[in-house]
Amino acid sequence: MTIIKIVVLNGSPNGDISVTMQYIAYIRKKFPEHTYEILNVAHEIRKIENDTGLWNKTMESIRSADMVLWAFPLYVMVVCSQYKRFIELIFERKTEEAFAGTYAASLSTSIHFFDQTAHAYIHAISDDLGMKYLGFYSADMKDLLSGEERTRLEKFTSLLVTAVQEKMPVQRENAPLVWPSLAYVPGKEQKPILAGTKKVVLLTDDDGSSLNLAAMTDRLKKNFSGSVEMINLHDVNIKGGCLGCCQCAYDNICVYTDGYVDFYKNRLVPADIIIMAGQVHDRYLSSAWKQFFDRSFFKGHTPGLKGKQVGFVITGPLHQIPGLKEALTAWADNGGCHAQFVTDEVMSSGELDALLDTLAARLVQAAGTGYIPPHTFYAVGGHKIFRDSIYGGMRFVFQADYRYYVEHGLFDFPQSDLKTRVFNAILIPLTRIPGFRKIVFADLKHHMIEPFKPVLRNA
């Protein structure tokens, strides 16, 4: 038997005191013959970023690994901003070679809300680093308390170890990103669009590194008549990423005493149109944007920006990263917003001019009518996950969520629909009678459309 070294990159801001790391502790107890090194890269991100010696030591540990296990809790459909920053640093400091050729896998803990986008992100990052990605294990927060789930985790780990020991070949699944070639030069400005009383906020993370991003936001700002508030995330007083402490869950008061909550409440909530502009970094936006999304969790599982028209203006290969667009679309859908996208993945500056001008016009038109699209699976499924969890096991901690759900009638369990319950109680037993069943099912399609006839008659 070959002993392997497993380096665990802990993506929890809580370090060792995290649910995720309990799963790692269980793996270590069940597979004690192997060696393990835990690197708390999210918890210690500031030290790792600022201490060259610590960074180099971290890279040396990774070079020595037979397998790297990315272990993390989910934060707003991906990983937390601190973990995201660690991943950014790998590419910024050109230390991809420390990971190249090493086997990789990922393990997450969550309530299964968009865990697939988080693992798709880590898979793609592993591919970009030249690693051999073996798969993922997505655990519910409490799965480790189940004997059946512990057995499943043991099987997963056993398969990983065997693959490493036998040096199994792994095919790359994510193609390298190809960046847009356009150097955007805005053309002649068109007549500004009348936004009326609608408040427009243009939120960017521009750090001077992208000429396209600066030009795109400048074009958009000039597209609206009247005042457009332009805010750079780097100018907002944000001391750090979400800590996952859940202290805000009782009353929506964040443990931080920085400027984020005031910025969110006083500058974003009053807006009618919010344009979010950013650049692709690895397989997501920047860690500054991730920090923005994560810190909005002080509102819990409630729609803090409900009813907003949201425009995403992105420079970089967005259409080659389906998981990123899916995560942003789902964020908007769950928040009760209407999201539209423009990227610089076009052939000419004139084409991008037209797309940006049209985006501005459509955002104003939708804001004027108050149009928000019907929810899709993203929000319908998300609502049911959160509804059940907040009513059940999460209620004790997320009391602010519970109060919001009660106030807004969001505990809409099907058993509360008395009319449907009575209907089913009477008619389902009748379908056991062959003659009745034959009549009903023979003309089922007409029965299905019958309730719509009064609506159409009165339209």
Protein Blocks (a to p, Z undefined) as FASTA:
>chain_A
ZZdddddddfbfklmmcfklmmmmmmmmmmmmbccddddfklmmmmmmmmmklmmmmmmm
mmmpmbdcdddddeehiacfklmmmmmmmmmnopmlmmgopacddddddehiaklmmmmm
mmmmmmmnopacfbdcdddfklmmpmklmmmmmmmmmmmmmmmmnopacddfbdcddddf
bdcddddddddddekjaccddddfbehlamklmmmmmmmmmmpgcjdddddfklpccfbd
cehlommmmnopafbfcfklmmmmmmmmmpmbdcdddddehjbccfklmmmmmmmmmnoj
adfkgoiacddddedjfklmmmlmmmmmmmmmmnopacddddfkbfbfklmmmmmmmmmm
mmmmmmmnopacdddfklmmmmmmmmmmmmmmmmmmmmmlmmmmmmnopaccfklmmmlm
mmmmmmmmmmmpmklmmmmmmmmmmmmmmmmmmmmmmZZ
